[in-house]
Amino acid sequence: MRTRNLLENLPAPGPDEAFETLFEGRGARVERIVSHRHASPPGFWYDQAGDEWVMLVQGSAELEFDDGRHESLMPGDWLVIPAGCRHRVAATGPDTIWLAVHTTDA
């Protein structure tokens, strides 16, 4: 068994968001994402094969969807992004931490 703290050992700010897989198995992957005022590149859209449950743990963020919808997130907010739903990170605040659960092929 392994115990860690989601808010410790955070990577230093850099040019890209930091993705860390915390757990993977039995049809799911859990990852911590650390953002420091990052946004998806212009014209880039995530288009994932599996569903994603994502929660904003710390900071602030805005997601944009290809249907024109925007979702502003504050700590504790979560949403489910269905497979094939094109989305992008429009903006994040400093020291933003996400927790994401991705479904995968079992």
C-alpha positions in Angstrom: 0.0 0.0 0.0 1.2 3.5 -0.8 0.1 6.8 0.8 0.8 10.2 -0.7 -0.6 13.7 -0.6 -2.1 15.2 -3.8 -1.0 18.7 -2.8 2.7 17.8 -2.0 5.7 17.6 -4.3 4.2 19.8 -6.9 6.3 20.4 -10.0 7.7 23.9 -10.5 6.0 26.1 -13.1 7.2 25.4 -16.6 6.1 25.9 -20.2 3.6 22.9 -20.1 1.1 21.5 -17.7 2.4 18.6 -15.6 0.6 15.3 -15.9 1.2 12.5 -13.4 -0.5 9.2 -13.4 -1.4 8.2 -9.8 -3.1 5.0 -10.6 -3.9 2.9 -13.6 -5.8 -0.4 -13.8 -9.1 -2.2 -14.4 -10.5 0.2 -17.0 -9.5 3.5 -15.4 -6.5 5.9 -15.1 -6.3 8.6 -12.4 -4.0 11.5 -12.9 -3.0 14.7 -11.2 -2.6 17.7 -13.5 -0.8 20.8 -12.4 -1.3 24.1 -14.4 0.3 27.5 -13.9 -1.7 29.9 -16.1 -1.7 27.3 -18.9 -4.2 27.0 -21.8 -4.5 24.7 -24.7 -2.7 25.9 -27.9 -5.0 27.8 -30.3 -6.9 25.4 -32.4 -6.1 22.4 -30.2 -9.0 20.2 -29.0 -8.9 17.1 -26.7 -11.0 14.4 -28.3 -10.7 11.4 -26.0 -11.8 7.8 -26.6 -13.0 7.3 -23.1 -15.1 9.3 -20.6 -13.3 11.7 -18.2 -14.4 12.8 -14.7 -12.4 15.9 -13.7 -12.4 17.9 -10.5 -10.6 21.2 -9.8 -8.8 20.7 -6.5 -7.1 24.1 -6.3 -6.9 27.3 -8.3 -9.3 28.3 -11.1 -9.9 27.1 -14.7 -12.1 27.6 -17.7 -12.9 24.9 -20.1 -14.2 25.5 -23.6 -16.3 23.0 -25.7 -16.5 22.9 -29.5 -20.2 23.7 -29.3 -19.3 27.2 -27.9 -20.1 26.3 -24.3 -17.7 27.5 -21.5 -17.4 26.1 -18.0 -15.7 28.1 -15.3 -14.4 25.9 -12.4 -13.5 26.8 -8.9 -12.1 24.4 -6.2 -14.4 21.5 -5.6 -16.2 21.8 -8.9 -16.3 18.6 -11.1 -17.8 17.5 -14.3 -18.0 14.5 -16.6 -16.7 14.9 -20.1 -18.2 12.2 -22.3 -16.0 10.3 -24.8 -15.7 12.2 -28.1 -16.7 15.5 -26.5 -14.2 17.9 -28.0 -12.9 20.3 -25.3 -9.9 22.5 -24.5 -8.5 24.4 -21.5 -9.2 28.0 -22.2 -7.4 29.4 -19.1 -6.1 28.4 -15.7 -4.9 30.4 -12.7 -1.6 30.0 -10.9 -1.0 26.8 -8.9 -4.0 25.1 -10.4 -4.4 21.4 -9.5 -6.8 19.0 -11.2 -7.8 15.4 -10.4 -8.9 13.5 -13.5 -10.2 9.9 -13.9 -10.2 8.6 -17.4 -12.0 5.4 -18.5 -9.9 3.1 -20.6 -10.3 -0.1 -22.4 -10.3 -2.9 -19.9 
